[in-house]
Amino acid sequence: MTEVACALIEHNGRVLVAQRGLHKSEGGLWEFPGGKLEPGESPEACIVREIAEELSLQISPYARLAPAIHVYPGKSIRLIPLLCRLHGGKLQLHEHAACQWLLPQELPALAWCPADVPIVEEYIRMRHNPQ
Ligand SMILES: Nc1nc2c([nH]c(=O)n2[C@@H]2O[C@H](COP(=O)(O)OP(=O)(O)OP(=O)(O)O)[C@@H](O)[C@H]2O)c(=O)[nH]1
């Protein structure tokens, strides 16, 4: 099982979503940006590293949502979502085809990577019913 961390980066009530590069696996589908954990790496350390590499943004993760396990043809992933604050940087796309800042209610309209669907649902529930 491949462990993957993904970032829900929030800013001004919106969350950052990114479109996978067209020639990658799940190419053209939307995801929360992130990537695979390196050996011995925590999800928190992984997501800070990946978001700096992929988007030139500085973030700090502060909470985890429920992980989603998904079986793709030929691979299984455990996707670990992390809520993150944005601290700085100038957004640059080093790997993705596109990105956008969306309101929670705008998220369901996207063509998501299948593994992300339960995460999107949990996030929308959480933001509609804040503690
Ligand atoms: N970063 C990220 N990956 C996701 C999400 N949802 C999802 O199914 N994945 C999958 O998790 C894996 C993460 O891989 P990656 O982004 O680090 O690297 P990659 O494209 O080279 O992966 P690959 O070798 O499977 O093609 C991919 O198979 C990707 O499709 C998500 O929201 N964020």
Ligand as a Chemical Component Dictionary entry (heavy atoms), coordinates in Angstrom:
data_LIG
# 
_chem_comp.id                   LIG 
_chem_comp.type                 NON-POLYMER 
_chem_comp.pdbx_formal_charge   0 
_chem_comp.three_letter_code    LIG 
# 
loop_
_chem_comp_atom.comp_id 
_chem_comp_atom.atom_id 
_chem_comp_atom.alt_atom_id 
_chem_comp_atom.type_symbol 
_chem_comp_atom.charge 
_chem_comp_atom.model_Cartn_x 
_chem_comp_atom.model_Cartn_y 
_chem_comp_atom.model_Cartn_z 
_chem_comp_atom.pdbx_ordinal 
LIG N1  N1  N 0 -0.949 13.966 -4.482  1  
LIG C1  C1  C 0 -2.122 13.339 -4.600  2  
LIG N2  N2  N 0 -2.127 12.095 -5.148  3  
LIG C2  C2  C 0 -3.315 11.520 -5.264  4  
LIG C3  C3  C 0 -4.508 12.142 -4.848  5  
LIG N3  N3  N 0 -5.550 11.297 -5.107  6  
LIG C4  C4  C 0 -5.034 10.181 -5.671  7  
LIG O1  O1  O 0 -5.665 9.198  -6.046  8  
LIG N4  N4  N 0 -3.650 10.305 -5.767  9  
LIG C5  C5  C 0 -2.768 9.286  -6.307  10 
LIG O2  O2  O 0 -1.708 9.045  -5.407  11 
LIG C6  C6  C 0 -0.489 8.848  -6.127  12 
LIG C7  C7  C 0 0.446  9.973  -5.743  13 
LIG O3  O3  O 0 1.475  9.994  -6.605  14 
LIG P1  P1  P 0 2.359  11.297 -6.857  15 
LIG O4  O4  O 0 1.526  12.421 -7.302  16 
LIG O5  O5  O 0 3.236  11.508 -5.682  17 
LIG O6  O6  O 0 3.364  10.813 -7.941  18 
LIG P2  P2  P 0 3.104  10.247 -9.380  19 
LIG O7  O7  O 0 2.085  11.048 -10.081 20 
LIG O8  O8  O 0 4.439  10.134 -9.982  21 
LIG O9  O9  O 0 2.500  8.814  -9.051  22 
LIG P3  P3  P 0 2.416  7.552  -9.989  23 
LIG O10 O10 O 0 3.770  6.926  -9.935  24 
LIG O11 O11 O 0 1.346  6.693  -9.372  25 
LIG O12 O12 O 0 2.050  8.060  -11.348 26 
LIG C8  C8  C 0 -0.859 8.866  -7.602  27 
LIG O13 O13 O 0 -1.160 7.552  -8.013  28 
LIG C9  C9  C 0 -2.127 9.709  -7.604  29 
LIG O14 O14 O 0 -2.954 9.454  -8.700  30 
LIG C10 C10 C 0 -4.477 13.433 -4.274  31 
LIG O15 O15 O 0 -5.487 14.048 -3.886  32 
LIG N5  N5  N 0 -3.241 13.999 -4.180  33 
# 
loop_
_chem_comp_bond.comp_id 
_chem_comp_bond.atom_id_1 
_chem_comp_bond.atom_id_2 
_chem_comp_bond.value_order 
_chem_comp_bond.pdbx_ordinal 
LIG N1  C1  SING 1  
LIG C1  N2  DOUB 2  
LIG C1  N5  SING 3  
LIG N2  C2  SING 4  
LIG C2  C3  DOUB 5  
LIG C2  N4  SING 6  
LIG C3  N3  SING 7  
LIG C3  C10 SING 8  
LIG N3  C4  SING 9  
LIG C4  O1  DOUB 10 
LIG C4  N4  SING 11 
LIG N4  C5  SING 12 
LIG C5  O2  SING 13 
LIG C5  C9  SING 14 
LIG O2  C6  SING 15 
LIG C6  C7  SING 16 
LIG C6  C8  SING 17 
LIG C7  O3  SING 18 
LIG O3  P1  SING 19 
LIG P1  O4  DOUB 20 
LIG P1  O5  SING 21 
LIG P1  O6  SING 22 
LIG O6  P2  SING 23 
LIG P2  O7  DOUB 24 
LIG P2  O8  SING 25 
LIG P2  O9  SING 26 
LIG O9  P3  SING 27 
LIG P3  O10 DOUB 28 
LIG P3  O11 SING 29 
LIG P3  O12 SING 30 
LIG C8  O13 SING 31 
LIG C8  C9  SING 32 
LIG C9  O14 SING 33 
LIG C10 O15 DOUB 34 
LIG C10 N5  SING 35 
# 
